[in-house]
Amino acid sequence: MYGLVTFICVAEHKSFSTAAVQLGMSPSAVSQSIRNLERRLGATLFNRTTRSISLTEAGSRYLERIAPAVRELTAASEQLADESTGRPSGLLRLNVPRSGFMIVMQPILRDFLDTHPEITLEISIENSLVDIVALGFDAGIRFGDRVDSDMVAVRIGPPKTAHIVASPEYFSRRGIPQHPRDLLEHDCIGFRHVTSGQIERWGFEKDGEAFELAVDGRLIINDSSALVQAALDGIGVAYMTNGYIERFIDAGRLRRVLPDWSPDLPGLTLYYPDRRRVPSKLRALIDFLRERYSDHPPNVDGSIS
């Protein structure tokens, strides 16, 4: 079992060093474990070069056959550990975009970890979409409700709306826009989406009128926290979602304008593989999010509400 888990981890990450970090082992121990497994099987599982590794044909067939069984055994072990301690336990791995982390996860991290001392939480922050199953994540978080049909989707967090914000100092210099098209005369901070490569167009809606603007400015960013900081620094106007920036608005560090033109936006969705049994560590997180956002409870029956 030990060698199989190591093999799957190396295969998924295509790296001995990354697998070593994930497993809490040294790279040499990972390599030795793979060599021992290959010796027992009498087959070479990986093609190795100085720059990369890849599965051999035999390795690909072996991974396809054993991965489901190993995951079932891992789930059974976790369930047994839960039953013995009476509490959810183990490593819970999440893949989230930075904005999702700031809006949903950061506010609950301390309380969640204090409430569940047997759970270790690992959060991988990246804006590009990844295969959470292949990379060994328990769940992912993304905006919108586009998830594969074999995934369970759970709406989490508060409803989302667009916010047009800038620092008070910026507005004192450049004036306050009275209509969205006034923004075409302002320095607007662009946001380039990592997945599509497109710069986000700003959407507006009021009294049945809806349109998008391709705003202009001298700064383009692809990171949500950097976008927030740029607005705080008075560089320009930012188009953002609620859930994270309220603290800066309340403190007077950012000012919101054109609120009556703000459209509703797709909310955040937590998604995970459609299994017969949801691991208790993941169920604990879902229940915690449900309680924290009790005014807008997520649906956990497999559909999106």
C-alpha positions in Angstrom: 0.0 0.0 0.0 2.8 2.4 0.9 4.6 2.0 -2.4 1.3 2.2 -4.3 0.4 5.6 -2.8 3.9 6.8 -3.6 3.6 5.6 -7.2 0.2 7.4 -7.6 1.5 10.6 -6.2 4.5 10.6 -8.5 2.3 9.8 -11.5 -0.1 12.5 -10.7 2.5 15.2 -10.1 5.0 14.0 -12.7 7.7 14.8 -10.3 9.6 13.0 -7.6 10.4 16.2 -5.7 6.8 17.4 -5.7 5.6 14.0 -4.6 8.2 14.0 -1.8 6.8 17.3 -0.5 3.3 16.0 -0.7 4.1 12.8 1.1 6.4 14.3 3.7 9.3 12.2 2.4 12.8 12.9 1.0 13.2 12.7 -2.8 15.6 9.8 -2.3 13.1 7.9 -0.3 10.5 8.4 -3.0 12.9 7.2 -5.7 13.8 4.1 -3.6 10.1 3.3 -3.0 9.4 3.5 -6.8 12.5 1.3 -7.6 11.4 -1.3 -5.0 7.9 -1.3 -6.6 9.3 -1.7 -10.1 11.5 -4.6 -8.8 8.5 -6.4 -7.3 6.4 -5.9 -10.4 9.2 -6.7 -12.8 8.3 -3.7 -15.0 9.5 -0.2 -15.5 6.8 2.3 -14.5 8.4 5.6 -15.4 10.5 7.0 -18.2 13.2 9.1 -16.5 15.3 11.9 -18.0 17.3 14.7 -16.3 14.5 17.1 -17.0 11.2 15.2 -16.6 9.5 11.9 -15.9 6.6 10.3 -17.6 4.6 7.1 -17.3 5.6 4.1 -19.5 2.8 2.3 -21.2 3.0 -0.4 -18.5 2.9 2.4 -15.9 -0.2 4.0 -17.4 -2.1 0.7 -17.5 -1.0 0.0 -13.9 -2.2 3.4 -12.7 -5.5 3.0 -14.4 -6.1 -0.3 -12.6 -5.0 0.5 -9.1 -5.9 4.1 -8.6 -9.6 3.6 -7.9 -8.8 0.7 -5.4 -6.1 2.7 -3.6 -8.5 5.7 -3.2 -11.2 3.4 -1.8 -8.7 1.9 0.7 -7.5 5.4 1.7 -11.2 6.5 2.2 -11.8 3.4 4.3 -8.7 4.1 6.4 -9.9 7.7 7.0 -13.4 6.5 7.9 -11.9 4.0 10.4 -9.8 6.8 11.9 -12.8 9.0 12.2 -14.8 6.3 13.9 -12.0 5.6 16.4 -11.5 9.2 17.4 -15.1 10.2 17.0 -14.0 13.3 15.1 -13.2 14.2 11.4 -9.5 13.8 10.8 -6.8 13.7 8.2 -5.4 15.9 5.4 -8.0 17.9 3.6 -6.7 19.2 0.3 -8.4 22.1 -1.6 -7.6 23.8 -4.9 -9.0 27.4 -5.0 -8.4 30.7 -6.9 -6.9 33.5 -4.9 -10.2 35.4 -4.9 -12.1 32.4 -3.6 -9.6 32.0 -0.8 -9.9 35.7 0.2 -13.7 35.7 0.0 -14.7 32.4 1.5 -11.7 30.5 3.1 -9.6 33.2 4.7 -12.5 34.5 7.0 -13.2 31.0 8.4 -9.7 29.5 8.6 -8.9 30.1 12.2 -12.4 29.1 13.5 -12.5 26.0 11.3 -9.0 24.7 12.4 -9.9 25.5 16.1 -13.1 23.6 15.7 -11.5 20.5 14.0 -8.1 20.0 15.6 -7.7 16.6 13.9 -7.9 18.0 10.4 -4.9 19.3 8.6 -5.9 21.7 5.8 -3.8 22.2 2.7 -4.9 24.9 0.3 -3.3 25.2 -3.2 -4.0 28.7 -4.6 -4.1 28.9 -8.4 -6.4 30.6 -10.8 -6.2 28.1 -13.6 -8.5 25.1 -13.7 -7.0 21.8 -12.8 -8.1 18.2 -12.6 -8.7 17.9 -8.9 -9.1 14.1 -9.0 -5.9 13.5 -10.9 -3.9 15.9 -8.6 -5.3 14.3 -5.4 -7.4 17.2 -4.2 -10.5 16.5 -2.1 -12.4 19.4 -3.5 -12.0 22.6 -5.5 -13.6 26.1 -5.4 -14.4 28.1 -8.5 -16.7 31.0 -9.5 -19.9 30.0 -11.4 -21.6 26.7 -11.7 -19.7 25.1 -14.5 -18.4 21.8 -13.2 -18.2 18.4 -14.8 -21.3 16.2 -14.6 -19.5 13.7 -12.4 -18.9 16.3 -9.7 -21.1 17.4 -6.9 -21.5 21.1 -6.8 -22.2 23.1 -3.6 -22.9 26.9 -3.6 -20.9 28.6 -0.9 -20.5 32.1 0.4 -22.6 35.2 0.1 -24.4 36.3 -3.2 -21.9 38.2 -5.4 -22.3 41.6 -6.9 -19.9 43.9 -8.8 -18.3 46.7 -6.9 -16.6 49.7 -8.5 -14.0 51.0 -6.0 -11.0 53.3 -5.7 -9.3 55.1 -2.9 -10.7 58.4 -1.7 -7.5 60.0 -2.7 -7.9 58.8 -6.3 -11.4 60.2 -6.5 -10.3 63.5 -5.0 -7.8 63.8 -7.9 -9.9 62.5 -10.7 -13.5 63.1 -9.7 -16.3 60.7 -9.1 -18.0 59.0 -12.1 -21.7 59.6 -12.3 -22.4 57.1 -15.1 -20.5 53.9 -16.0 -19.3 55.5 -19.3 -17.5 58.2 -17.3 -15.1 55.4 -16.4 -13.7 55.6 -20.0 -12.0 58.8 -18.8 -10.5 57.2 -15.7 -7.5 55.0 -15.0 -9.1 51.6 -14.6 -7.0 48.7 -13.4 -7.4 45.8 -15.8 -7.7 42.1 -14.8 -6.4 39.5 -17.1 -7.9 36.0 -16.6 -5.3 33.3 -16.4 -7.4 30.6 -18.1 -8.7 32.6 -21.1 -6.0 35.2 -21.3 -8.7 37.8 -21.9 -8.8 41.2 -20.0 -12.1 41.3 -18.1 -14.8 43.6 -19.5 -16.8 45.4 -16.9 -20.5 44.7 -16.9 -23.3 47.1 -15.8 -27.0 46.8 -15.4 -29.8 49.1 -14.4 -33.6 49.4 -15.1 -33.4 46.8 -17.8 -30.3 48.3 -19.5 -27.3 46.1 -19.6 -23.9 46.6 -21.3 -20.2 45.9 -21.0 -17.3 48.3 -21.2 -13.7 47.6 -22.3 -12.1 50.1 -19.9 -8.6 51.5 -20.2 -5.7 52.1 -17.9 -2.0 51.7 -17.5 -2.0 48.7 -15.2 -3.1 45.2 -15.9 -3.0 42.5 -13.2 -3.9 38.8 -13.0 -4.0 38.4 -9.2 -6.9 39.4 -7.0 -4.9 40.5 -4.0 -2.6 42.6 -6.2 -5.7 44.2 -7.7 -7.0 45.1 -4.2 -3.6 46.6 -3.2 -3.4 48.6 -6.4 -6.8 50.2 -5.7 -5.7 50.9 -2.1 -2.6 52.5 -3.4 -4.6 55.0 -5.4 -3.4 53.7 -8.8 -6.9 53.5 -10.3 -10.5 52.2 -10.3 -11.1 48.5 -9.8 -14.0 46.2 -10.7 -14.3 43.7 -7.9 -16.7 41.4 -6.2 -18.0 41.7 -2.7 -17.0 39.4 0.2 -13.5 40.6 0.8 -13.3 44.4 0.2 -16.1 45.4 2.6 -13.5 45.8 5.4 -11.6 48.4 3.3 -14.8 50.2 2.5 -15.9 50.2 6.1 -12.5 51.6 7.1 -12.7 54.4 4.6 -9.7 53.1 2.6 -11.8 52.4 -0.5 -14.9 54.1 -1.8 -17.6 52.4 -3.8 -19.3 54.3 -6.6 -22.2 53.5 -9.1 -23.8 50.9 -6.8 -27.1 51.1 -8.6 -25.4 49.9 -11.7 -23.9 46.8 -10.1 -25.1 43.5 -11.6 -25.4 40.2 -9.8 -22.4 37.9 -10.5 -22.0 34.1 -10.4 -21.3 32.9 -6.8 -18.6 30.6 -5.6 -19.0 26.8 -5.9 -17.3 24.1 -4.0 -17.1 20.9 -6.0 -15.9 17.4 -5.4 -16.0 13.9 -6.9 -19.4 12.2 -6.9 -18.6 9.4 -4.4 -20.9 7.1 -2.5 -19.6 8.6 0.8 -18.4 12.1 1.3 -15.3 12.0 3.5 -16.1 13.3 7.0 -13.3 15.9 6.8 -14.9 17.3 3.7 -18.4 17.1 5.2 -17.1 19.0 8.2 -15.9 21.9 6.0 -19.2 21.9 4.1 -21.2 22.0 7.3 -19.0 24.7 8.6 -19.5 26.8 5.5 -23.3 26.2 5.8 -23.3 27.4 9.3 -21.1 30.5 8.6 -23.2 31.5 5.7 -26.5 30.4 7.2 -28.4 33.3 5.5 -27.5 31.6 2.2 -27.1 27.9 3.0 -25.5 25.7 0.4 -27.2 22.7 -1.1 -25.3 19.5 -0.5 -27.5 17.0 -2.2 -25.6 17.0 -5.4 -27.3 19.9 -7.2 -26.6 23.6 -7.4 -29.0 25.9 -5.6 
